[in-house]
Amino acid sequence: MNKLIIQKMLLEEIRLNTSFTSGKGFYSFPVLVILAGLLAVLFSDEMIKDMGYAAFLESCHISILFYGVFTGFLAFFGNDFLERIFGYLGLIIGLPSTQPISQRRMTLLYFIKEIIFYSIFTLLPALIGALIGAYSNGLDLINVTGFGLSLFLSFTTGLSFAYLTSSLYRISLPIAISGGLFSILTYGFLFRNFQMTPGLDWYLNGSIEMLLIAIIIPILISIIATIFIQENYEPKVMQKIGYKDRLAEYTKKFEWAKGMSTPVIVSKERIDLQRSQTGTKMFFSFAFPLGILTFMNWFIDRGLPIQIDFNTIFYGVMIGFFGTMLYSWLNTIDNPNFYSTLPVTVSDVIRARLVLFLTITWWIPLLFMALIAYMSSEMNLLPIGIVVMVAVGIYIVNYTAWTTGLRTNSALFDAIIFIKFFFVSVPPMIAMTILSLAINHKPSVILIALTTICGFLSLMSIFFYNKIETRWKTEAFD
């Protein structure tokens, strides 16, 4: 029975993704990942020369850990929105409400499905590409496979963290916050004298004990998360408030944005955000990865015997890029098809959500930037870090809105769209990362270069924003 349920969940996942994107784009995505794995190995020598061997491996594990956390939050927190969008369909994870099967069992099977899906869809293709690159460069294939296994263990650790947090969130938000922080602090305390992840420690030192620990950690976390799953979860009753009065109130507040969007549409989207309680999930899904990033910053600065010059400017680049997550959440509030009966275009709604993105989310990344700068004793770099964060964030979000519209999460699974997104977003981020690492060598030159790039990104943001009208004005909501 369990095997059958997992198989049906995988089929459901594929159908959901192909319903949002073209089947060709969806199934060609693993090919793109194979190419990415191949290029990563081919250019690894140059990256190791620039970063150092240990820093390169750690950056890989940090990236895959965040990938696990991100996909986990998208999966476990996104189900509410999928059920709202596809209200006429029943998702398999909702079977406990009508069938004699426990919610704990179904959610655990869903977690296993996530591991299988992302392993087949992204991790395994990346490993195949890496092995092809290793064979071309004469590298040890067994060694590359072992590193791939260590990355898989780090991915499952990040995914299990998201699983645990989502389980606690369904009890209450304070419990989820305290439980997430406790998990991060416990992890940092237990592994303060080891590498970033047990999987990396096993790969570098060959300790079988660390391999077993790396395997046990995600299993243990997932078991704890399953135990906390409530069998009879009832959504909290929404407090009735005067939405009609709020519409007039918010419309007046957003009058300043009439040059960018239609204030009444922005107000309506703002009310929907409040009514659906998406704002809480947006904050939590964004704050938790940034919390881990803040912890990683402290861990690298204080807990490791090696020196890695990740500074506030570098984290400004990373946090700015994470802004895409917040915009994608705005596109999961409700099915937008009802707009089809109104004199409203897709471009009107996209611009309204961009205004909403800029007005309600700015303080979240700013808070983490200030925290990272304080913990790193780099308050002097905070102003330029904020400028970099804003420039990168607006640039990425405007391009995302232009190319994906109201279907951000699913459209990025289209290989063609993702390739374009990669080449638009990655080069400036790489350039700014390199400059941030060299800030202590030639500060004046680096600041001029960073300012120039930020100016260029700002101009491109305006270009992307103006293109939204042309791209989406004639598109239908359904």
RODO-2510 file (C-alpha; in nm, 4 decimals, decimal comma):
residues 478
     n   res          X          Y          Z
     1     m     0,0000     0,0000     0,0000
     2     n     0,2760     0,2457     0,0929
     3     k     0,4581     0,1755    -0,2332
     4     l     0,1394     0,2342    -0,4325
     5     i     0,0693     0,5637    -0,2556
     6     i     0,4230     0,6897    -0,3231
     7     q     0,3929     0,5894    -0,6895
     8     k     0,0646     0,7793    -0,7202
     9     m     0,2156     1,0807    -0,5437
    10     l     0,5030     1,0843    -0,7919
    11     l     0,2567     1,0644    -1,0805
    12     e     0,0550     1,3468    -0,9253
    13     e     0,3708     1,5591    -0,8913
    14     i     0,4546     1,5073    -1,2579
    15     r     0,1015     1,5904    -1,3710
    16     l     0,0919     1,9071    -1,1612
    17     n     0,4214     2,0289    -1,3048
    18     t     0,3366     1,9441    -1,6644
    19     s    -0,0017     2,1156    -1,6257
    20     f     0,1775     2,4409    -1,5467
    21     t     0,4566     2,4047    -1,8035
    22     s     0,4949     2,2257    -2,1317
    23     g     0,5749     1,8559    -2,1063
    24     k     0,8771     1,9099    -2,3264
    25     g     1,0118     2,1829    -2,0987
    26     f     0,9526     1,9744    -1,7877
    27     y     1,1169     1,6564    -1,9141
    28     s     1,4110     1,8459    -2,0635
    29     f     1,4943     1,9995    -1,7257
    30     p     1,7046     1,6964    -1,6129
    31     v     1,9106     1,7368    -1,9308
    32     l     1,9856     2,0918    -1,8251
    33     v     2,0877     1,9655    -1,4801
    34     i     2,3221     1,7109    -1,6422
    35     l     2,4897     1,9951    -1,8317
    36     a     2,5168     2,1954    -1,5082
    37     g     2,6858     1,9019    -1,3330
    38     l     2,9224     1,8586    -1,6263
    39     l     3,0198     2,2263    -1,6295
    40     a     3,0610     2,2300    -1,2513
    41     v     3,3276     1,9588    -1,2718
    42     l     3,4972     2,1054    -1,5799
    43     f     3,5374     2,4430    -1,4081
    44     s     3,6020     2,3047    -1,0597
    45     d     3,9812     2,3426    -1,0894
    46     e     3,9524     2,7165    -1,1467
    47     m     3,7041     2,7561    -0,8625
    48     i     3,9270     2,5583    -0,6255
    49     k     4,2213     2,7826    -0,7178
    50     d     4,0164     3,0921    -0,6352
    51     m     3,8347     2,9645    -0,3255
    52     g     4,0521     2,6867    -0,1906
    53     y     3,9603     2,3182    -0,1767
    54     a     3,7843     2,3202     0,1608
    55     a     3,5883     2,6385     0,0868
    56     f     3,4764     2,4995    -0,2500
    57     l     3,3430     2,1800    -0,0937
    58     e     3,1725     2,3737     0,1839
    59     s     3,0054     2,6062    -0,0643
    60     c     2,8668     2,3010    -0,2451
    61     h     2,7258     2,1610     0,0779
    62     i     2,5825     2,4958     0,1894
    63     s     2,4107     2,5293    -0,1490
    64     i     2,2627     2,1797    -0,1416
    65     l     2,1532     2,2250     0,2207
    66     f     1,9641     2,5403     0,1249
    67     y     1,8225     2,3614    -0,1775
    68     g     1,6799     2,0977     0,0542
    69     v     1,5324     2,3600     0,2867
    70     f     1,3847     2,5568    -0,0046
    71     t     1,2247     2,2579    -0,1765
    72     g     1,0967     2,1356     0,1580
    73     f     0,9266     2,4648     0,2390
    74     l     0,7866     2,4823    -0,1125
    75     a     0,6434     2,1326    -0,0769
    76     f     0,5070     2,1297     0,2767
    77     f     0,3861     2,4902     0,2938
    78     g     0,2696     2,4968    -0,0674
    79     n     0,0096     2,2223    -0,0343
    80     d    -0,2476     2,4571     0,1155
    81     f    -0,2195     2,6769    -0,1910
    82     l    -0,2347     2,3879    -0,4367
    83     e    -0,5540     2,2708    -0,2718
    84     r    -0,6913     2,6235    -0,2938
    85     i    -0,5945     2,6607    -0,6613
    86     f    -0,7141     2,3120    -0,7569
    87     g    -1,0110     2,3157    -0,5222
    88     y    -1,2097     2,0984    -0,7605
    89     l    -0,9450     1,8271    -0,7347
    90     g    -0,8363     1,6259    -0,4323
    91     l    -0,4638     1,5929    -0,3724
    92     i    -0,3440     1,2596    -0,2416
    93     i    -0,2005     1,4114     0,0753
    94     g    -0,5562     1,5127     0,1667
    95     l    -0,6853     1,1543     0,1673
    96     p    -0,6949     1,1246     0,5512
    97     s    -0,9956     1,3570     0,5548
    98     t    -1,2040     1,1031     0,3598
    99     q    -1,0218     0,7686     0,3852
   100     p    -0,9178     0,5422     0,6777
   101     i    -0,5510     0,6392     0,6703
   102     s    -0,3619     0,8451     0,9251
   103     q    -0,2313     1,1932     0,8540
   104     r     0,1058     1,0979     1,0038
   105     r     0,1481     0,8101     0,7637
   106     m     0,0395     1,0150     0,4628
   107     t     0,2698     1,3063     0,5453
   108     l     0,5659     1,0748     0,6008
   109     l     0,5011     0,9114     0,2630
   110     y     0,4855     1,2582     0,1120
   111     f     0,8262     1,3370     0,2622
   112     i     0,9680     1,0172     0,1111
   113     k     0,8113     1,1113    -0,2217
   114     e     0,9896     1,4466    -0,2116
   115     i     1,3253     1,2761    -0,1597
   116     i     1,2620     1,0368    -0,4493
   117     f     1,1293     1,3058    -0,6847
   118     y     1,4107     1,5551    -0,6359
   119     s     1,6728     1,2805    -0,6348
   120     i     1,5564     1,1532    -0,9728
   121     f     1,4761     1,4928    -1,1149
   122     t     1,7812     1,6961    -1,0045
   123     l     2,0376     1,5173    -0,7869
   124     l     2,0864     1,2069    -1,0027
   125     p     2,1129     1,4050    -1,3301
   126     a     2,3662     1,6360    -1,1642
   127     l     2,5686     1,3324    -1,0552
   128     i     2,5550     1,1875    -1,4085
   129     g     2,6836     1,5157    -1,5494
   130     a     2,9565     1,5289    -1,2838
   131     l     3,0659     1,1728    -1,3666
   132     i     3,0840     1,2585    -1,7377
   133     g     3,2966     1,5625    -1,6535
   134     a     3,5119     1,3567    -1,4161
   135     y     3,5709     1,0933    -1,6841
   136     s     3,6698     1,3648    -1,9338
   137     n     3,9150     1,5176    -1,6856
   138     g     4,0565     1,1830    -1,5707
   139     l     3,9228     1,2186    -1,2170
   140     d     3,8440     0,9302    -0,9859
   141     l     3,4817     0,8328    -1,0551
   142     i     3,4429     0,6608    -0,7187
   143     n     3,5608     0,9749    -0,5410
   144     v     3,3109     1,1892    -0,7350
   145     t     3,0332     0,9410    -0,6548
   146     g     3,1255     0,9575    -0,2865
   147     f     3,1038     1,3360    -0,2942
   148     g     2,7646     1,3054    -0,4633
   149     l     2,6502     1,0796    -0,1793
   150     s     2,7672     1,3334     0,0779
   151     l     2,5678     1,6043    -0,1028
   152     f     2,2603     1,3801    -0,1054
   153     l     2,2859     1,3387     0,2718
   154     s     2,3102     1,7157     0,3173
   155     f     2,0075     1,7639     0,0901
   156     t     1,7963     1,5221     0,2935
   157     t     1,9058     1,7004     0,6106
   158     g     1,7787     2,0324     0,4758
   159     l     1,4567     1,8708     0,3551
   160     s     1,3976     1,7081     0,6933
   161     f     1,4491     2,0470     0,8673
   162     a     1,1721     2,1905     0,6504
   163     y     0,9533     1,8889     0,7291
   164     l     1,0014     1,9367     1,1026
   165     t     0,9336     2,3092     1,0877
   166     s     0,6156     2,2639     0,8845
   167     s     0,4936     2,0019     1,1342
   168     l     0,5523     2,2419     1,4226
   169     y     0,3898     2,5257     1,2295
   170     r     0,0634     2,3314     1,2116
   171     i     0,0622     2,3315     1,5914
   172     s     0,1370     2,7021     1,6244
   173     l     0,3676     2,9670     1,4857
   174     p     0,5537     3,0311     1,8163
   175     i     0,6245     2,6587     1,8527
   176     a     0,7523     2,6464     1,4953
   177     i     0,9841     2,9434     1,5510
   178     s     1,1179     2,8158     1,8818
   179     g     1,1484     2,4608     1,7477
   180     g     1,3323     2,5771     1,4356
   181     l     1,5741     2,7896     1,6361
   182     f     1,6296     2,5100     1,8854
   183     s     1,7061     2,2680     1,6007
   184     i     1,9587     2,5056     1,4451
   185     l     2,1311     2,5779     1,7776
   186     t     2,1415     2,2093     1,8674
   187     y     2,2910     2,1244     1,5305
   188     g     2,5534     2,3979     1,5665
   189     f     2,6447     2,2890     1,9180
   190     l     2,6789     1,9204     1,8312
   191     f     2,8919     1,9803     1,5213
   192     r     3,0883     2,2850     1,6306
   193     n     3,4156     2,0890     1,6145
   194     f     3,3413     1,9175     1,2837
   195     q     3,2800     2,0150     0,9230
   196     m     2,9681     2,1987     0,8089
   197     t     2,7722     1,8763     0,7648
   198     p     2,8444     1,5198     0,8779
   199     g     2,8372     1,4140     0,5124
   200     l     3,1191     1,6535     0,4275
   201     d     3,3142     1,5440     0,7352
   202     w     3,2818     1,1813     0,6218
   203     y     3,3945     1,2688     0,2698
   204     l     3,7033     1,4597     0,3869
   205     n     3,8099     1,2336     0,6742
   206     g     3,6675     0,8939     0,5789
   207     s     3,5073     0,8411     0,9198
   208     i     3,2429     0,5677     0,9082
   209     e     3,0955     0,7080     1,2292
   210     m     3,0268     1,0409     1,0572
   211     l     2,8689     0,8591     0,7616
   212     l     2,6317     0,6822     0,9993
   213     i     2,5545     1,0109     1,1730
   214     a     2,4877     1,1759     0,8369
   215     i     2,2387     0,8993     0,7573
   216     i     2,0773     0,8987     1,1021
   217     i     2,0211     1,2766     1,1294
   218     p     1,7570     1,3156     0,8528
   219     i     1,5905     0,9904     0,9615
   220     l     1,5735     1,1079     1,3229
   221     i     1,4465     1,4546     1,2302
   222     s     1,1798     1,3100     1,0003
   223     i     1,0630     1,0705     1,2733
   224     i     1,0329     1,3577     1,5208
   225     a     0,8477     1,5626     1,2587
   226     t     0,6072     1,2747     1,1945
   227     i     0,5366     1,2369     1,5658
   228     f     0,4393     1,6053     1,5839
   229     i     0,1920     1,5717     1,2958
   230     q    -0,1572     1,6240     1,4313
   231     e    -0,4068     1,3639     1,3188
   232     n    -0,7058     1,5950     1,3265
   233     y    -0,5729     1,9213     1,1915
   234     e    -0,8402     2,1886     1,1746
   235     p    -0,7588     2,5187     1,0046
   236     k    -0,7839     2,8131     1,2371
   237     v    -1,1108     3,0008     1,2033
   238     m    -1,0486     3,3294     1,0293
   239     q    -1,1517     3,6360     1,2207
   240     k    -1,4226     3,8274     1,0392
   241     i    -1,3140     4,1778     0,9558
   242     g    -1,4529     4,4535     0,7396
   243     y    -1,2786     4,3819     0,4112
   244     k    -1,4955     4,6340     0,2299
   245     d    -1,3748     4,9083     0,4604
   246     r    -1,0193     4,7794     0,4322
   247     l    -1,0374     4,8046     0,0518
   248     a    -1,1093     5,1766     0,0702
   249     e    -0,8414     5,2198     0,3356
   250     y    -0,5726     5,0336     0,1424
   251     t    -0,6672     5,1959    -0,1877
   252     k    -0,6020     5,5355    -0,0315
   253     k    -0,2702     5,4136     0,1095
   254     f    -0,1551     5,2867    -0,2298
   255     e    -0,2422     5,6036    -0,4203
   256     w     0,1285     5,6794    -0,4390
   257     a     0,1735     5,3721    -0,6627
   258     k    -0,0741     5,4759    -0,9334
   259     g     0,2154     5,5416    -1,1718
   260     m     0,3313     5,1818    -1,1300
   261     s     0,0033     4,9957    -1,0917
   262     t    -0,3681     5,0312    -1,0195
   263     p    -0,4152     5,1097    -0,6474
   264     v    -0,7433     4,9200    -0,6155
   265     i    -0,5842     4,5994    -0,7528
   266     v    -0,2905     4,6389    -0,5158
   267     s    -0,5387     4,6847    -0,2305
   268     k    -0,7338     4,3768    -0,3312
   269     e    -0,4134     4,1694    -0,3446
   270     r    -0,3126     4,3112    -0,0052
   271     i    -0,6439     4,2010     0,1449
   272     d    -0,6114     3,8548    -0,0129
   273     l    -0,2675     3,8254     0,1418
   274     q    -0,4136     3,9004     0,4835
   275     r    -0,7254     3,6871     0,4368
   276     s    -0,5313     3,3771     0,3267
   277     q    -0,2637     3,4223     0,5961
   278     t    -0,0038     3,3843     0,3231
   279     g     0,1992     3,6628     0,4805
   280     t     0,2832     3,4476     0,7807
   281     k     0,3995     3,1614     0,5610
   282     m     0,5938     3,4024     0,3388
   283     f     0,7787     3,5373     0,6398
   284     f     0,8465     3,1968     0,7833
   285     s     0,9556     3,0348     0,4552
   286     f     1,1914     3,3272     0,3918
   287     a     1,3068     3,3828     0,7484
   288     f     1,3987     3,0219     0,8156
   289     p     1,6490     2,9896     0,5254
   290     l     1,7876     3,3323     0,6146
   291     g     1,8129     3,2177     0,9752
   292     i     2,0193     2,9222     0,8604
   293     l     2,2270     3,1591     0,6447
   294     t     2,2888     3,3797     0,9499
   295     f     2,3877     3,0751     1,1510
   296     m     2,6203     2,9601     0,8710
   297     n     2,7828     3,3030     0,8744
   298     w     2,8482     3,2774     1,2470
   299     f     2,9606     2,9167     1,2142
   300     i     3,2085     2,9968     0,9370
   301     d     3,3468     3,3008     1,1204
   302     r     3,3719     3,1465     1,4670
   303     g     3,3378     2,7716     1,4420
   304     l     3,5800     2,6718     1,1665
   305     p     3,9572     2,6568     1,1871
   306     i     3,9889     2,7947     0,8308
   307     q     3,9396     3,1509     0,7148
   308     i     3,6750     3,2183     0,4507
   309     d     3,6158     3,5802     0,3560
   310     f     3,2389     3,5699     0,3172
   311     n     3,1355     3,9209     0,4207
   312     t     2,8247     4,1359     0,4464
   313     i     2,8319     4,2295     0,0770
   314     f     2,8370     3,8619    -0,0213
   315     y     2,5343     3,7937     0,1963
   316     g     2,3632     4,0979     0,0443
   317     v     2,3897     3,9261    -0,2934
   318     m     2,2487     3,6013    -0,1533
   319     i     1,9624     3,7652     0,0359
   320     g     1,8696     3,9749    -0,2674
   321     f     1,8452     3,6591    -0,4740
   322     f     1,6200     3,4947    -0,2142
   323     g     1,3647     3,7694    -0,2810
   324     t     1,2355     3,5554    -0,5659
   325     m     1,0872     3,3253    -0,3019
   326     l     0,8667     3,6037    -0,1680
   327     y     0,7351     3,6972    -0,5119
   328     s     0,6598     3,3338    -0,5888
   329     w     0,4506     3,3107    -0,2701
   330     l     0,2411     3,6066    -0,3865
   331     n     0,1491     3,3992    -0,6922
   332     t     0,0062     3,1179    -0,4816
   333     i    -0,2624     3,3045    -0,2888
   334     d    -0,5617     3,2178    -0,5092
   335     n    -0,6487     3,1007    -0,8560
   336     p    -0,6465     3,4256    -1,0615
   337     n    -0,9033     3,3002    -1,3156
   338     f    -1,1824     3,5111    -1,1625
   339     y    -1,0047     3,8177    -1,3044
   340     s    -1,1139     3,6975    -1,6482
   341     t    -1,4605     3,8453    -1,5903
   342     l    -1,3212     4,1868    -1,4947
   343     p    -1,1613     4,4649    -1,7023
   344     v    -0,8208     4,3605    -1,5684
   345     t    -0,5200     4,2245    -1,7580
   346     v    -0,2536     3,9800    -1,6434
   347     s     0,0037     4,2599    -1,6583
   348     d    -0,2099     4,4697    -1,4190
   349     v    -0,2026     4,1920    -1,1589
   350     i     0,1707     4,1276    -1,2056
   351     r     0,2530     4,4945    -1,1496
   352     a     0,0226     4,5044    -0,8463
   353     r     0,2031     4,2086    -0,6916
   354     l     0,5395     4,3720    -0,7599
   355     v     0,4228     4,6813    -0,5705
   356     l     0,3044     4,4554    -0,2913
   357     f     0,6412     4,2780    -0,2936
   358     l     0,8294     4,6063    -0,2606
   359     t     0,6110     4,7498     0,0159
   360     i     0,5589     4,4608     0,2581
   361     t     0,8777     4,2536     0,2396
   362     w     1,1634     4,5051     0,2499
   363     w     1,2068     4,4888     0,6281
   364     i     1,2622     4,1099     0,6390
   365     p     1,5908     4,1023     0,4404
   366     l     1,6972     4,4330     0,5965
   367     l     1,6680     4,2800     0,9426
   368     f     1,8876     3,9872     0,8472
   369     m     2,1414     4,2079     0,6743
   370     a     2,1801     4,4158     0,9894
   371     l     2,2085     4,1002     1,1999
   372     i     2,4764     3,9481     0,9772
   373     a     2,6738     4,2747     0,9688
   374     y     2,6597     4,2995     1,3487
   375     m     2,7624     3,9368     1,4036
   376     s     3,0516     3,9751     1,1589
   377     s     3,1612     4,3107     1,3074
   378     e     3,1203     4,4665     0,9610
   379     m     2,8761     4,7489     1,0255
   380     n     3,0896     4,9669     0,7958
   381     l     2,9941     4,7381     0,5057
   382     l     2,6225     4,7412     0,5879
   383     p     2,5289     5,0433     0,3664
   384     i     2,6891     4,9000     0,0518
   385     g     2,5537     4,5566     0,1453
   386     i     2,2001     4,6994     0,1574
   387     v     2,2479     4,8724    -0,1779
   388     v     2,3698     4,5457    -0,3319
   389     m     2,0825     4,3516    -0,1757
   390     v     1,8205     4,5947    -0,3084
   391     a     1,9742     4,6113    -0,6561
   392     v     1,9998     4,2327    -0,6890
   393     g     1,6552     4,1731    -0,5379
   394     i     1,4706     4,4186    -0,7642
   395     y     1,6647     4,2999    -1,0692
   396     i     1,5878     3,9313    -1,0108
   397     v     1,2240     3,9867    -0,9156
   398     n     1,1464     4,2115    -1,2134
   399     y     1,3035     3,9648    -1,4535
   400     t     1,1157     3,6783    -1,2869
   401     a     0,7881     3,8676    -1,3166
   402     w     0,8527     3,9464    -1,6824
   403     t     0,9379     3,5900    -1,7831
   404     t     0,7130     3,3817    -1,5551
   405     g     0,4162     3,6097    -1,4897
   406     l     0,1767     3,4609    -1,2361
   407     r     0,3203     3,1055    -1,2659
   408     t     0,6638     3,1532    -1,1121
   409     n     0,7073     2,8232    -0,9282
   410     s     0,6023     2,6035    -1,2189
   411     a     0,7465     2,8110    -1,5031
   412     l     1,1001     2,7788    -1,3675
   413     f     1,0725     2,4021    -1,4248
   414     d     1,0587     2,4748    -1,7968
   415     a     1,4136     2,4161    -1,9202
   416     i     1,4108     2,7059    -2,1681
   417     i     1,2847     2,9560    -1,9115
   418     f     1,5311     2,8277    -1,6522
   419     i     1,8268     2,8591    -1,8930
   420     k     1,7358     3,2214    -1,9585
   421     f     1,6876     3,2816    -1,5869
   422     f     2,0294     3,1250    -1,5166
   423     f     2,2188     3,3399    -1,7658
   424     v     2,0427     3,6571    -1,6556
   425     s     2,0808     3,6042    -1,2801
   426     v     2,4059     3,4132    -1,2273
   427     p     2,6697     3,6293    -1,4094
   428     p     2,6060     3,9500    -1,2110
   429     m     2,5863     3,7492    -0,8886
   430     i     2,9204     3,5832    -0,9627
   431     a     3,0780     3,9202    -1,0454
   432     m     2,9490     4,0772    -0,7239
   433     t     3,0558     3,7746    -0,5188
   434     i     3,4112     3,7950    -0,6551
   435     l     3,4213     4,1681    -0,5872
   436     s     3,2890     4,1194    -0,2337
   437     l     3,5669     3,8716    -0,1560
   438     a     3,8261     4,1233    -0,2747
   439     i     3,6858     4,4240    -0,0859
   440     n     3,9744     4,4335     0,1628
   441     h     4,2427     4,4486    -0,1064
   442     k     4,1331     4,7544    -0,3076
   443     p     3,8277     4,9026    -0,1344
   444     s     3,7901     5,2136    -0,3513
   445     v     3,8160     5,0232    -0,6806
   446     i     3,5814     4,7504    -0,5589
   447     l     3,3212     5,0026    -0,4390
   448     i     3,3266     5,1782    -0,7767
   449     a     3,2842     4,8445    -0,9539
   450     l     2,9983     4,7398    -0,7253
   451     t     2,8260     5,0766    -0,7700
   452     t     2,8564     5,0434    -1,1478
   453     i     2,7034     4,6950    -1,1452
   454     c     2,4221     4,8083    -0,9129
   455     g     2,3483     5,0972    -1,1490
   456     f     2,3398     4,8605    -1,4455
   457     l     2,1085     4,6207    -1,2619
   458     s     1,8770     4,9102    -1,1734
   459     l     1,8524     5,0153    -1,5387
   460     m     1,7836     4,6559    -1,6421
   461     s     1,5158     4,6331    -1,3718
   462     i     1,3361     4,9289    -1,5295
   463     f     1,3710     4,7641    -1,8705
   464     f     1,2237     4,4352    -1,7445
   465     y     0,9404     4,6156    -1,5665
   466     n     0,8442     4,8078    -1,8795
   467     k     0,8446     4,4825    -2,0783
   468     i     0,5807     4,3267    -1,8511
   469     e     0,3004     4,5191    -2,0222
   470     t     0,4063     4,4016    -2,3689
   471     r     0,4598     4,0420    -2,2636
   472     w     0,1438     3,9789    -2,0593
   473     k    -0,1216     4,2334    -2,1590
   474     t    -0,2903     4,0012    -2,4122
   475     e    -0,2443     3,6800    -2,2125
   476     a    -0,5437     3,5078    -2,0519
   477     f    -0,5626     3,4290    -1,6802
   478     d    -0,6474     3,0640    -1,7465
***
